[in-house]
Amino acid sequence: MAGIAVIGAGMGALTAAARLAVAGHRVTVYERTPTYGGAVRRFERDGFAFDTGPALLPLPAVYRDLFVKTGKEPLEACVDLVQVDPSARHVFADGAEVSLPNASRAGVVSALDEALGARAGQVWGDFLVRAREAWDRTRRPLLEEPLWPNWSVLAEREPYPAVPHKRLLRTRRATTLAEVGAWELRDPRLAALLEGHALAHGLDPRVTPASAAVLPYMEHAFGTWHVRGGMRELARAVYERCLARRVEFVFGAEVARILVKDGRAAGVELADGTVAEADVVLAPGDFAGLPARGEGEVAPQRGLPSRLTVLLALRGPRPRGEAHRTVVHAQDREAELECLFGPTPSVPERPTVTVLRPDDARLAPDGDHEAVTLSAVVPAGAEPTEANVEALLAVAERAVPALRERVLWHEARTPADIARETGAAGGAVPAPALAAAGGRLLHPANSTGLQGLFTVGGWSHPGGGLPHAGMSGTLVSGLIVEGPEFRGSR
């Protein structure tokens, strides 16, 4: 039995803590804020409740496995999971709209054909077949296994089987997501549908590798889920599972540094000078006190954007049949991308906006009110103005007519709020690990050059997002319990 100190109470850390406690270890979690969950937080006011971080759950199998492995109660006994259908409604720049069924390739093909014209669905369906091939090639090394020592194989090899494209007497294959959209989909609306999956993770589709095709594939193949009461309920359930397994939590405890003795991690020192010895230490992948990565190791990701989120308390009931999620695509794609990823990043004037309208009575005071969340990608460290908030409202009215007339009050959540809650510099949000692109979108391995020190969470392998954070905790616990030869569950 080892004493294990965990720095931070994000979802990856909670997952690791529960699994390690079940394996018989003494686990103590030190969290600098007053609560658990990392980015998975909730804002409440006047009977309204909103998720301020992730609001939808892809790949719930990751958390189902956690609950199976750590206790008798399955996930569905602890939270109320609801499959969102349609998966999303999309409003394109030309005014065309389409609602895509959840986890139904045939339904998606039919919906696209009807909304965008004959063959649009077939083109997208053929793309999904190729995206599945990329998923099959990368699923284990990118999600289910510790990062390979020879990770450069993932960095150099593009797993997406791009279609040959003839141009100016040359045959080329798409290497970026934007090229896939332009050369294979050949419809700006389908291209927007594809690129939106990268943009949602703060990635520039013009340089994001074609391997990011796995992102829409995951959504179409495995579905999207809402947790009734909000995603904070998932964080609560994982936290309570940790408590049931006798994990100890110390809140309001900021870790100043990692203790090292005889060439290995030996515990943590808190900001108030308190020293807690431990045999093993788990830290966030962006913790300032981590040792520098050695030559030949994956470097930490840098320069990722943040989010602007606007929480809306609305008078009037939610109309029946409304989509849970609507993506209103930017009318000027190039202007948006240049604002976000150009040499001088700024908040776009008219960004792509995601509108969340959950059919969940627990999120509003009564049936005569509605809780709606708007979000858009903005540069990390940005200080959005009220004009930026007004711009989100104006864009969202393309999906919610007369929206501003219904607003009782709004609350804006900025990159500064994300930075305060997660500790990420500038409120940056980590992206999931992706293959190719020279390893630029891989994350550092969970093991480090210091014996007894591991990293967990969105800023280490396999990257950001709720399922990836959960897998990070699974991989770290496997490395600790089974040793460096651990290769993931099968």
URHU-V961916 format. One line per field, one symbol per residue. ss: DSSP state (H for helix, E for strand, - for the rest). psi: psi as a letter, one per 30 degrees, with the letter a starting at -180 (. if undefined). burial: b if it has 24 or more other C-alpha atoms within 12 Angstrom, else e. A space follows every 50 residues. Layout:
BEGIN
ss = ???
psi = ???
burial = ???
END
This chain:
BEGIN
ss = --EEEEE---HHHHHHHHHHHH---EEEEEE----------EEEE--EEE E-----EE--HHHHHHHHHH----HHHH--EEE----EEEE-----EEEE ----HHHHHHHHHHHH---HHHHHHHHHHHHHHHHHHHHHHHHH------ -HHHHH--------EEE--EEE---EHHHHHHHHH--HHHHHHHHHHHH- --------EHHHHHHHHHHHHH-EEEE----HHHHHHHHHHHHH---EEE E---EEEEEEE--EEEEEEE----EEE--EEEEE---------------- -----EEEEEEEEEE---------EEEE----HHHHHHHHH--------- --EEEE----HHH-----EEEEEEEEEE-------HHHHHHHHHHH---- --HHHHEEEEEEE-HHHHHHHH--HHH----E----HHH-------E--- E-EEEE------E--HHHHHHHHHHHHHHHHH--------
psi = klkkkkjlhleeeeeeeeeeeefgljkkkjkflfllfbfilkkkkhfkkk kfbkfljlhffefeeeeefglfklefffljkkkkjlelkkjlegfklkkk lkhjeeeeeeeeeeeflkfeeeeeeeeeeeeeeeeeffeeffefllkkeh ffeeefkjfkikkkkkkhgkklkkfleeeeeefeegkfeeeeeeffeeef ggkjfffklfffffeeeeeeeflkkkjkflffeeeeeeeeeeefghkkkj lgjkkelkkkkhglkgalklfgfkkjllfkkkllfgkfgklkklkflkkk klgkaakkkkkkjkkklkkkfkkekkjjkkfieeeeeeeegafiklkkei lkkkkkikijffflfafglkkkkkllklkkfliklfeeeeeeeeeffffj khefffkellkkkleeeeeeeffkkggkkkllkklagggfgllllfllfk kgklklafglkgalkeeeeeeeeeeeeeeeeflffkglk.
burial = eebbbbbbbbbbbbbbbbbbbbbebbbbbbbbbebbbbbbbbbbeeebbb bbbbbbbbbbbbbbbbbebbbeeebeebbebbbbbbbbbbbbbeebbbbb bbbbbebbbbbbbebbeeebbbbbbbbbbbbbbbbebbbbbbbbbbbbee beebbeebbbbbbeeeeeeeeebbbbbbbbbbbbbebbbbbbbbbbbbbb bbbbbbbbbbbbbbbbbbbbbbbbbbbbbbbbbbbbbbbbbbbebbbbbb eebbbbbbbbeeeebbbbbbeeeeebbbbbbbbbbbbebbbeeeeebbbb bbbbbbbbbbbbbbbebbeeebbbbbbbbbbebeebbebbbeeebbbbbb bbbbbbbbbbeebbeeeebbbbbbbbbbbbbbbbeeebbbbbbbbbbbbb eebbebbeebbbbbbbbbbebbbbbbbbbbbbbbbbbebbbbbbbbbbeb bbbbbbbbbbbbbbbbbbbbbbbbbbbbbbbeebeebbee
END
